[in-house]
Amino acid sequence: MQFSTKIKLKNTIIAIIFVVIAIIIPAYILNKWFEAVFFFICHWIIRNQFKYQYHCPTHAQCRIVTTEIFVVGIIIIIPIRFSLLSIVFLCYTIAYVGQLKKQYNTSIAKLERLTAPKLFDCETCSESELLRRCDELRLSKDNKQLAIDFFIHKTKQSVIADQLCINEKSVQIRKKRLKEKLNTK
């Protein structure tokens, strides 16, 4: 068995143990055995009827939320002798809240992606964007021209080395440093 499969199996077993404990303890304390089993079955079936469901980012948080749902759910369930539909209503409410939470998290994530500042990339920018970035960094006129030659015109390093009367390795180092400076925040 592979390592990742063992971890998944371990997490599944731990999750099942938490669910069983979260059902047995309140059922025993409140003497709501039938309600607890019916709540678990309804929750499992109804939750799968919704298109989206909230999922915690970590297994530990998932176990905590699941435990809270079952403990609180079993506590507030009206005994079956008074109302069987209260369990179904409660399970629909929990699943609906889970769907709303998932949709909210998804919309927030999309908004963050849309409003996140765009990182500058000297390899893909336009000439005007490059000049604006050079001005932000207060680069000299010579460095601005070098940036245009390197990243806009894609001039060969050998040609720039001949123009500046320096060796190609120096041009390569200068291009690397200029690129790092332009692309940093």
N, C-alpha and C positions, 0 to 999 in steps of 0.2 A: 504494500500500500504506500502511495506517495505521501510526502510530508504535508502538502496542502490538503489532501483528502483526509488525513488524520486530524488536522486542525478543524476542518469543517465538521467532521464527525463529532469531535470533542465539543465544539460550540453547539451543535444540535442537541447532544445529550444534556449539556448544561442547561440549555433553553427549556428542554422538556422537564427537567427536574424542577426548575424555577416555576414553570406553569403548574405542575402538579402540586408543589408546595403552596403556591398562590391560590389554588383551588381548595386544597384539603384543609388548611388552617382556618380560613374564615368559615368554611362549611361546617367544620367541627365545632368551632366556637359558637356559631349562630344556629347550629342545627338546621342548615339549609342544604342538605346533600343533593336532593333532587334539583333544586334551583341552581346549584353550582354546576352540576353536570349539564343541565339544559342551557345555562348561560354559556358554558364553554362551547357546546355544539352550535348554538345559535350564532355566537360571535364568530366562530370559524366559518360557518356557511355564509352568513350575511356579509362579512368582511370581504369575501371573495366576489361578491356581486358588484362591488364598486370598482370603477376603472382605476382609480388612483388610491393609494394608501400611503400614509406617512411611514417612513422607515428611519430609525435612528442611525446616526453616523457610526456608532460602535456597537459591538455585541453587548457590552456591559450596560450601556444606556438602553438598549432594546429590552434586556431582561428586566431592568428596573421599571420601565414604562409598562411592559406586559404585566408584571407583578402588580403594579398600582391599578391597572385597568381591572384585573380580576378581583383583587381584594375590594376595591371601592365598588365595583359592579355587584359583587355578591352581597356586600353590606347593604346597598340601597335597593336591591331587588325586593319587590313586594312578594310575600310568600305565594306560592302557586295556588293555594286554596282560595286566595282572593282574586288573583289575576295572573293568567298565563301570558297574556299579551304584554305585560310590563317588561318581561325579559326581551321579547322581540323588539319592542319599542326602544329599550335601552341599547340593545345591540346595534340597531339601525342608527341611533344617535351617535354612538361611539364610532361606527364606521364612517358616518357622514363628517364628523369632526376630523377624523383621520384624513379623509379626502380633501377637506378644506385646508388642512395644515400642509399637505403635500402640494396642493395647487399654489398656496401662498409661498412656500419655500421655492417652488419652481419659478414663480413670477419674480421673486426677489433676486434669485440667481441670474435670471435673464436681464433684469434691470442693472445688476452689478456689472455684467459683461458689457452692456451697452454704454454704461457711464464710466467704465474704467478708463483711465487715461491711456491713450495709445502710445506705445513705446516707439521711440524714434529709431529708425533703421536707415543708416546712410547708404546701404546697398539698394534700397527700394524706393527711396524718397525722390521727390521732384527737385529741380534746381532751386525753385523758390523756397521750398521747405528746408533744403540744405543751407541756403543763405540765411534764412531766419534762425536756424539752429546755430550757425556760426556766429551770428550777431548775439544770440543769447549767451554763448560761451565767451564772447569778446575775443574771438580769434583775430589774428593779424590779417592784413590784406593778402599777404603771401600764402598764409595757411588756408584762407578762403579759396584762393585760386587753386591751390594743391588739392583741396577737397573736391572742387568741381572737376579737376582733371582726373582724380582717382575714381570718384564715385558716379559722376554724371557722364563724362566723356569716355570713361573706361580706358584712359590713355595707358599704354604699356609702361611698365616701370623702367625699362631700358631707355625709352624716349625721354622720360622725366629726368633720369640720371644724366643723360647727355645734355639736356637743357641746363641743369643745375651744376654740371661739371663735378658730380660726385659719383661714387660707385653705387651699383644697383642694390647692394645689401643695405646701404644707408637709406635708400628710397623705400625699401621694403619695411625697414624698422619705422620710418616716419609715417608710412601709410598705416601700419598696425597701430601706432600710438594715436594717430588722428582718428582712426575708426573707433578705438576704445573711448576716446574723449567725447566724440560725437554721440555715441550710443549709450553712454552712461546717463543716469537720471539727472 
